[in-house]
Amino acid sequence: MSVMTSKTMIRFPWSKAALLRSFVICVIVEAGFFLPLLVSFVDVQDSFTFAYLTAPLTTIGLLVALPLLCAIVQLVLLESVFYDINDHYVMIKRGSITPQDMTISYRNIEEVEVYADFIDKSFGLSSIKLTSSRISEEAKDLAVIRFLSNKNSQELKNDIIELCHKLGS
């Protein structure tokens, strides 16, 4: 898989904190769901070998392997995202298996919003959401540039708004 890049992506790259976010969320989910399940399974077993050797190794394996897998999947997803702003439009492409792309002219952009949920805020991440009446309900999720640092999100938003004022109306 070749990684696409643009001048915009070089200037405003996605934050590496997105990988840490994915890792931490996976650990929290794992600690809340898988570990209690494993502990209840160990209680059922009467075997000394299982309870004192296999269970701890399985637990350590799960604590390390699943969060790493989550981070690797997040990296693959992030590497399959492309975004660019130029003199005419904003272009966003996403996906390697089922690629989707969207091109929005500056004169069609109605609002540029920087937002972050609680989890993103705690990792210093935010996203840019572009709204336009020409974007269908199904495609609204595609009109989002995710996992930028707060500083990069604000700067990119300002650049898009400036281009909208200059080139849009």
Rosetta silent file (secondary structure, phi, psi, omega in degrees, C-alpha in Angstrom):
SEQUENCE: MSVMTSKTMIRFPWSKAALLRSFVICVIVEAGFFLPLLVSFVDVQDSFTFAYLTAPLTTIGLLVALPLLCAIVQLVLLESVFYDINDHYVMIKRGSITPQDMTISYRNIEEVEVYADFIDKSFGLSSIKLTSSRISEEAKDLAVIRFLSNKNSQELKNDIIELCHKLGS
SCORE:     score description
SCORE:     0.000 S_00000001
   1 L     0.000  124.061  177.782    0.000    0.000    0.000 S_00000001
   2 L   -87.414  142.210 -178.645    1.502    3.324   -1.012 S_00000001
   3 L   -91.950  124.641  178.385    1.048    6.227    1.350 S_00000001
   4 L   -86.733  146.354  177.233   -0.443    9.325   -0.228 S_00000001
   5 L  -145.136  163.377  179.145    0.697   12.722    0.930 S_00000001
   6 L  -145.036  170.196  176.733    0.149   16.358    0.091 S_00000001
   7 H   -61.162  -36.685  178.841    1.606   19.729    1.027 S_00000001
   8 H   -64.935  -42.983 -179.475   -1.306   20.158    3.420 S_00000001
   9 H   -67.926  -31.488  177.061   -0.622   16.802    5.086 S_00000001
  10 H   -70.918  -40.924 -179.119    3.047   17.675    5.460 S_00000001
  11 H   -73.946  -37.851 -178.843    2.200   21.055    6.985 S_00000001
  12 L  -125.411   73.494 -177.553   -0.670   19.690    9.132 S_00000001
  13 L   -74.366  158.008  173.198    0.074   15.992    9.813 S_00000001
  14 E   -68.251  150.175 -174.664   -2.174   13.773   11.883 S_00000001
  15 L   -81.059  138.883  176.528   -0.941   13.524   15.441 S_00000001
  16 L   -65.910  -16.686  177.133    0.946   10.474   16.667 S_00000001
  17 H   -63.061  -19.189  177.293   -1.156   10.815   19.826 S_00000001
  18 H   -62.811  -34.695  177.638   -3.927    9.090   17.812 S_00000001
  19 H   -68.841  -42.701  177.792   -1.956    5.841   18.123 S_00000001
  20 H   -63.468  -41.041  177.612   -1.596    6.291   21.879 S_00000001
  21 H   -57.036  -48.165 -179.459   -5.328    7.081   22.074 S_00000001
  22 H   -62.322  -42.856  179.702   -6.175    3.826   20.294 S_00000001
  23 H   -61.241  -47.791 -176.793   -3.782    1.856   22.538 S_00000001
  24 H   -66.753  -42.188  178.459   -5.225    3.333   25.750 S_00000001
  25 H   -61.019  -41.857  179.418   -8.849    2.813   24.687 S_00000001
  26 H   -64.332  -40.487  178.119   -8.067   -0.805   23.874 S_00000001
  27 H   -64.072  -42.080 -179.726   -6.404   -1.323   27.271 S_00000001
  28 H   -64.475  -45.755  178.530   -9.413    0.207   29.055 S_00000001
  29 H   -62.481  -43.004 -179.054  -11.881   -1.964   27.124 S_00000001
  30 H   -63.976  -44.219 -179.205   -9.699   -4.991   27.697 S_00000001
  31 H   -65.908  -32.861 -178.625   -9.360   -4.329   31.421 S_00000001
  32 H   -82.931  -24.018 -174.136  -13.096   -3.833   31.752 S_00000001
  33 H  -116.455  -56.096 -172.427  -14.237   -6.808   29.673 S_00000001
  34 H   -73.206  -41.810 -177.278  -11.596   -9.430   28.924 S_00000001
  35 H   -65.524  -44.746  175.323   -9.749   -9.560   32.241 S_00000001
  36 H   -61.121  -34.505  177.384  -12.853  -10.112   34.406 S_00000001
  37 H   -64.379  -43.431  179.389  -13.888  -12.796   31.929 S_00000001
  38 H   -66.011  -41.137  179.475  -10.469  -14.470   32.223 S_00000001
  39 H   -63.244  -42.039  179.152  -10.525  -14.237   36.035 S_00000001
  40 H   -66.131  -32.115  177.444  -13.954  -15.873   36.167 S_00000001
  41 H   -69.363  -38.958  179.170  -12.644  -18.618   33.872 S_00000001
  42 H   -64.739  -38.793  179.716   -9.621  -19.183   36.146 S_00000001
  43 H   -61.100  -31.601 -178.891  -11.921  -19.535   39.179 S_00000001
  44 H   -74.082  -32.474 -176.235  -13.734  -22.378   37.431 S_00000001
  45 L   -76.497  138.488  178.158  -10.525  -24.274   36.695 S_00000001
  46 L  -100.054   -8.125 -174.278   -9.140  -26.533   39.417 S_00000001
  47 L   -74.565  128.379  177.326   -5.831  -27.158   37.715 S_00000001
  48 H   -61.442  -43.818 -178.784   -2.791  -25.710   39.477 S_00000001
  49 H   -60.554  -44.811 -178.914   -0.895  -25.395   36.171 S_00000001
  50 H   -66.158  -47.252 -173.887   -3.680  -23.417   34.525 S_00000001
  51 H   -66.765  -34.773 -173.352   -4.352  -21.131   37.457 S_00000001
  52 H  -108.648   -9.123 -179.705   -0.729  -20.240   38.197 S_00000001
  53 H  -122.611  -56.161 -175.225    1.092  -20.511   34.865 S_00000001
  54 H   -69.145  -44.961 -177.836   -1.205  -20.364   31.859 S_00000001
  55 H   -60.702  -47.819  178.192   -3.607  -17.692   33.139 S_00000001
  56 H   -63.289  -39.302  178.172   -0.916  -15.098   33.956 S_00000001
  57 H   -64.368  -40.524  177.238    0.836  -15.680   30.621 S_00000001
  58 H   -64.230  -42.728  179.507   -2.476  -15.334   28.800 S_00000001
  59 H   -61.664  -48.153  178.953   -3.282  -12.168   30.738 S_00000001
  60 H   -62.727  -42.062  177.493    0.090  -10.598   29.961 S_00000001
  61 H   -59.977  -44.430  178.318   -0.247  -11.641   26.334 S_00000001
  62 H   -66.121  -40.866 -178.930   -3.690  -10.063   26.104 S_00000001
  63 H   -63.624  -28.200 -178.916   -2.557   -6.891   27.878 S_00000001
  64 H   -98.062  -47.351 -171.470    0.226   -6.401   25.345 S_00000001
  65 H   -68.357  -47.652 -176.809   -0.975   -8.020   22.119 S_00000001
  66 H   -65.102  -46.548  176.411   -4.490   -6.580   21.791 S_00000001
  67 H   -62.455  -36.799  175.894   -3.566   -2.932   22.432 S_00000001
  68 H   -64.145  -40.006  176.558   -0.634   -3.252   20.011 S_00000001
  69 H   -62.027  -42.674  177.030   -2.995   -4.713   17.436 S_00000001
  70 H   -59.698  -44.158  179.665   -5.381   -1.785   17.998 S_00000001
  71 H   -65.645  -38.525  178.453   -2.538    0.697   17.481 S_00000001
  72 H   -66.091  -43.297  177.404   -1.391   -1.088   14.303 S_00000001
  73 H   -61.689  -42.560  178.022   -4.929   -1.068   12.890 S_00000001
  74 H   -61.233  -41.070  178.522   -5.199    2.646   13.745 S_00000001
  75 H   -62.392  -44.314  178.232   -1.895    3.302   11.952 S_00000001
  76 H   -61.355  -42.723  178.567   -3.113    1.486    8.829 S_00000001
  77 H   -63.852  -42.750  179.937   -6.337    3.495    8.918 S_00000001
  78 H   -65.995  -37.334  179.744   -4.475    6.777    9.368 S_00000001
  79 H   -70.393  -15.457  179.655   -2.085    5.956    6.540 S_00000001
  80 L   -94.946   11.067  178.914   -5.059    5.428    4.214 S_00000001
  81 E  -104.099  138.130  177.597   -6.297    9.004    4.721 S_00000001
  82 E  -133.297  135.398  173.820   -5.426   11.823    2.334 S_00000001
  83 E  -144.125  147.331 -178.432   -6.435   15.463    2.616 S_00000001
  84 E  -154.362  142.040  168.857   -5.385   18.536    0.703 S_00000001
  85 E  -116.544  135.412  176.435   -6.408   22.147    0.342 S_00000001
  86 L  -132.551 -162.301 -175.409   -5.524   23.977   -2.842 S_00000001
  87 L   -74.256   -8.635 -174.108   -6.645   27.126   -4.632 S_00000001
  88 L  -122.396  -30.536 -172.711   -9.999   25.655   -5.673 S_00000001
  89 E  -162.308  169.234  171.692  -11.247   23.051   -3.214 S_00000001
  90 E  -103.439  130.724  179.124  -10.705   20.816   -0.200 S_00000001
  91 E  -119.071  131.995  177.326  -10.105   17.160   -1.072 S_00000001
  92 E  -130.309  127.874  175.492  -10.468   14.304    1.394 S_00000001
  93 E  -125.246  141.679 -178.594   -9.824   10.641    0.547 S_00000001
  94 E  -146.355  140.786  173.063  -10.194    7.779    2.969 S_00000001
  95 L   102.841  140.877  176.382   -9.883    4.007    2.846 S_00000001
  96 L  -110.333  -31.699  178.953   -7.640    1.453    1.208 S_00000001
  97 L   -83.784  -50.190  175.281  -10.067   -1.443    0.793 S_00000001
  98 L  -122.460   82.928 -176.136  -13.123    0.621   -0.171 S_00000001
  99 L   -64.664  140.822  174.896  -11.728    4.041   -1.040 S_00000001
 100 E  -130.335  146.368  175.378  -14.002    7.058   -0.784 S_00000001
 101 E  -141.688  158.166 -179.462  -13.222   10.608   -1.744 S_00000001
 102 E  -144.602  135.685  175.018  -14.844   14.002   -1.516 S_00000001
 103 E  -123.013  124.092 -178.043  -14.015   17.292   -3.142 S_00000001
 104 E  -121.149  120.694  176.389  -15.675   20.411   -1.751 S_00000001
 105 E   -69.292  147.646 -179.049  -15.432   23.755   -3.507 S_00000001
 106 H   -61.948  -33.647 -179.364  -14.785   26.725   -1.220 S_00000001
 107 H   -71.711  -14.759  177.549  -17.965   28.450   -2.360 S_00000001
 108 H   -95.250   -9.681 -179.963  -19.966   25.396   -1.179 S_00000001
 109 L   -77.974  123.440 -179.053  -18.429   25.272    2.320 S_00000001
 110 L   -98.428  -33.184 -178.075  -20.888   26.727    4.814 S_00000001
 111 E  -151.181  142.353  174.663  -19.104   26.048    8.078 S_00000001
 112 E  -122.504  117.512 -173.010  -15.686   24.902    9.271 S_00000001
 113 E  -124.224  133.020  171.796  -15.779   23.545   12.797 S_00000001
 114 E   -98.187  127.463  179.262  -13.029   22.259   15.075 S_00000001
 115 E  -141.833  159.322  177.446  -14.351   19.732   17.568 S_00000001
 116 L  -153.565  136.978  174.193  -13.110   17.114   19.981 S_00000001
 117 L   -83.475  179.795 -176.043  -14.857   14.650   22.227 S_00000001
 118 H   -57.452  -44.081 -177.267  -13.722   13.993   25.802 S_00000001
 119 H   -66.351  -45.612  179.058  -11.246   11.287   24.820 S_00000001
 120 H   -61.437  -41.143  179.058   -9.696   13.344   22.015 S_00000001
 121 H   -59.114  -40.030 -177.845   -9.365   16.363   24.325 S_00000001
 122 H   -68.645  -18.354  176.783   -7.465   14.301   26.873 S_00000001
 123 L  -105.386    7.109  179.445   -4.907   13.398   24.160 S_00000001
 124 L    70.982   29.098 -178.464   -4.685   16.912   22.685 S_00000001
 125 E  -109.548  154.278  171.887   -6.469   15.848   19.496 S_00000001
 126 E  -154.614  169.881 -177.622   -9.252   17.472   17.511 S_00000001
 127 E  -129.097  159.290  176.282  -10.950   17.165   14.153 S_00000001
 128 E  -112.344  126.350  179.220  -12.155   19.546   11.468 S_00000001
 129 E  -112.618  126.297  177.734  -15.688   19.127   10.202 S_00000001
 130 E  -103.016  131.409  177.719  -16.748   20.771    6.941 S_00000001
 131 E  -117.818  143.425  179.145  -20.447   21.350    6.369 S_00000001
 132 L  -156.978  144.986  177.795  -22.201   22.063    3.120 S_00000001
 133 L   -69.856  -14.838 -179.818  -25.768   21.658    1.889 S_00000001
 134 L   -86.320   -4.861  178.653  -24.324   19.796   -1.096 S_00000001
 135 L   -91.691  125.990  179.744  -22.974   16.961    1.052 S_00000001
 136 L   -69.786  160.349  178.556  -25.412   14.063    1.375 S_00000001
 137 H   -56.591  -40.057 -177.836  -26.283   12.617    4.790 S_00000001
 138 H   -67.689  -28.267 -175.123  -24.351    9.437    3.974 S_00000001
 139 H   -96.617   -1.056 -176.955  -21.203   11.371    3.041 S_00000001
 140 H   -61.583  -32.893  179.112  -21.111   13.784    6.005 S_00000001
 141 H   -67.572  -25.282  179.286  -18.747   11.522    7.922 S_00000001
 142 H   -74.573  -24.028 -177.110  -16.278   11.742    5.039 S_00000001
 143 L   -84.579   39.754 -179.237  -16.120   15.554    5.310 S_00000001
 144 E  -131.431  131.031  173.500  -14.056   15.310    8.500 S_00000001
 145 E  -103.312  112.786 -170.435  -10.280   15.551    8.894 S_00000001
 146 E  -101.973  161.760  169.035   -9.519   13.611   12.076 S_00000001
 147 E    60.978   40.279  171.598   -6.756   13.236   14.637 S_00000001
 148 E   -93.697  156.285  172.824   -4.931   16.525   14.187 S_00000001
 149 E   -67.489  158.536 -179.500   -3.244   18.251   17.090 S_00000001
 150 H   -57.938  -41.077  179.788   -5.292   21.120   18.505 S_00000001
 151 H   -63.770  -47.855  179.928   -2.823   23.648   17.117 S_00000001
 152 H   -63.977  -37.934  177.939   -2.854   22.102   13.627 S_00000001
 153 H   -60.732  -46.360 -178.393   -6.657   21.884   13.633 S_00000001
 154 H   -65.481  -42.791  179.871   -7.006   25.556   14.441 S_00000001
 155 H   -65.793  -42.531  178.854   -4.412   26.622   11.871 S_00000001
 156 H   -66.152  -40.450  175.635   -5.926   24.456    9.122 S_00000001
 157 H   -57.977  -46.870  179.748   -9.397   25.763    9.969 S_00000001
 158 H   -61.497  -40.350  177.719   -8.124   29.335    9.666 S_00000001
 159 H   -63.114  -42.968 -179.416   -6.507   28.545    6.293 S_00000001
 160 H   -66.062  -43.452  179.074   -9.731   27.014    4.953 S_00000001
 161 H   -62.890  -41.481  178.178  -11.833   29.947    6.194 S_00000001
 162 H   -60.892  -44.465  178.240   -9.380   32.401    4.634 S_00000001
 163 H   -66.794  -35.365  176.556   -9.585   30.575    1.289 S_00000001
 164 H   -62.068  -44.294  179.601  -13.400   30.470    1.559 S_00000001
 165 H   -67.695  -39.650 -177.527  -13.512   34.252    2.005 S_00000001
 166 H   -74.535  -42.879 -171.556  -10.966   34.865   -0.736 S_00000001
 167 H  -108.887  -22.633 -173.115  -12.218   32.352   -3.310 S_00000001
 168 H   -72.178  -81.066 -172.895  -15.692   31.326   -2.232 S_00000001
 169 L   -97.379    0.000    0.000  -18.245   34.104   -2.317 S_00000001
